[in-house]
Amino acid sequence: MASHNRRIGDQPWVRRSLIGLAMALTIILLVIPVVLIFVQALGTGWSTFAGNVLDEYTLDAIGLTLFVAALTVPLNLVFGTALAWSVTRFRFPGRKLLITLIDIPFAVSPVVAGLLYLLLYGRNGWLGGWLSTHDVQLMFAWPGIVMVTVFVTCPFVARELIPLMQQQGSEEEEAGVVLGASGWRIFRKITLPNIKWALIYGVVLTNARAVGEFGAVSVVSGNIRGETNTLPLHVELLYQDYNIAGAFASASLLAGIAILTLIAKAFVEWRQSQTEDAAPEEGGA
Amino acid sequence: MSITIDQISKNFGGFQALNNVSLDIPEGQLTALLGPSGSGKTTLLRIIAGLESSDSGRILFGGDDVSQLHVRDRNIGFVFQHYALFRHLTVAENIAFGLESLPRKQRPSKPDIRQRVARLLEMIQLPELAKRYPAQLSGGQKQRVALARALATQPRILLLDEPFGALDAKVRKDLRRWLRALHDEYHFTSIFVTHDQEEALELSDQVVVMSQGKVEQVNSPTGLYARPESRFVFDFLGHVNVLAGVVKGQKLVQGDAWVSLPAVRNDQEAQLYLRPHEVQLARTPCAQAKLPLRIEAISLIGSEVRIELAPEGWQSDEIWEIGMSHAEFARQNPARGEFWYAVPGVGHLFVADSAQPRTIDWQYTEAANASSM
């Protein structure tokens, strides 16, 4: 009768086959492709790899990608923090709607986002005509790339912060203001330390997505080599040129960034759980 | 510093949290805001602090209108229900926070701050915990640190929101006594919010009973207990036994039960409120009342014996409760399931046309004579 005490699906063979299936799928779908990228990139030897990476256009693409990320991350850091602050600390009409709206970039396909920006700011777009008479070009130039990247990555920081700030409540900040602290001092001394790790986590995710974004960027970039070509676009261009080794060399750089991101993410998650263990909320409800 | 609350009203959406509340808080006293949840007591405290704004009305500190003054500039101490200690700062840093937030001109020097924090740690009897983080403290210790933090800038007004709500009974008692002693020593004006009538009566100089956004009654604890002015205050101050009936021929009658009354208009509905200590038990009915009851339960725990009784031949919404001394219990020796009569000593009569009760004293001597006959 021992089997009666087991929960459903708890028989050893079910457990073993489920774990086996998960492992096999992970290896086939995730691990092998990633390993293959590096195999392909390095298959023709280190010197070819180095040559491909140090190619002028590849270096330009790396530079542009890092430049876009360097602008996007701080912008969304400020935007996400401000947004999370306003929806968790204030009550106003439309607050729930705002929380829902934050998720638009997750729900909309990036290509659609790119097209919308093109429609708005392109030469024949609603604002584009006015912009071009004032000699401002946003589309098919780096500002457009930054704009769509900001759009695509804007939920990450806010999404990390909102649940945490909701759970922590505003009592500590109220205590700070009663004690006479200025708004900036409260933010720096009380709020920021409380949300630090969630903020870093949001930044890591934002950065990963900003570096890897393809769809939206490809619509607004115009693929001008050496000018508006980001690393993901560059991979595609090289591939279409039948420069397989070059494409894989650039792809391996992106994969490398992704792996670094994963390591950073794992570390931040570990730190978050550490601080939670060290500070168990007790007695509070 | 005295506090004047002048015609304060506050709405949250469609809910009226405070309805034209006016109140005087005397200087140097410990005042309790007592009421059930939703009575507006916490909202009122937060408006006094400046953490919430009122829709209309004024708040005055010592005669000065502070309604427009930012909470930062009101110089009050506030103790939060869940302590709200800064979790990333140590105990000492928590206590020093207010001093370090002072404008540069008023801010004491670093050694001065350190000295003051040390003194406050002495005061809360936790000097050895200076380097700990809030998460490493017990509930009672957290509450002490919260108090020290609130008092560090020497505010003249201390506001406490359910200060002992989250603590267990033993720690709560200790802390209450300690706060009382602290208050007697430093004489700041304090207001604390509580839903615990025992806490309010034990700790405060003045109790403000609130209900549904209004002040029901203001009095000293003894005054309040001796003379509750409304049904609500009666219900809220502890168990009360009710005989609801109709006045007929100098008697309040319901079923088999009756109580004799002084001159009251006939044929109107009335309720007689009797508190557990205002009723005695007898084997036979007495001259002024016949209240047959059956003993349902007897609790010997505590300084008094508590007896729960169910009406026999009449009705009551709630069970009756009578308290008697252990000596009296030993003498009368009532047992569960037995049939007894309640003998009212003092009662409070509510008649339909007046909100305030009329206190009736039947005199126990008479009752004792009657029951021993």
Interface residues (C-beta under 8 A of the other chain):
Chain A: E171 E172 E174 A175 G176 V177 V178 L179 G180 A181 S182 R185 K189 I190 P193 N194 A278 A279 P280 E281 E282 G283 G284 A285
Chain B: A49 L51 V71 R72 D73 N75 I76 G77 F78 F80 H82 Y83 A84 L85 F86 R87 H88 L89 F97 G98 S101 L102 Y133 P134 A135 G139 K142 R149 A150 A152 T153 A166 L167
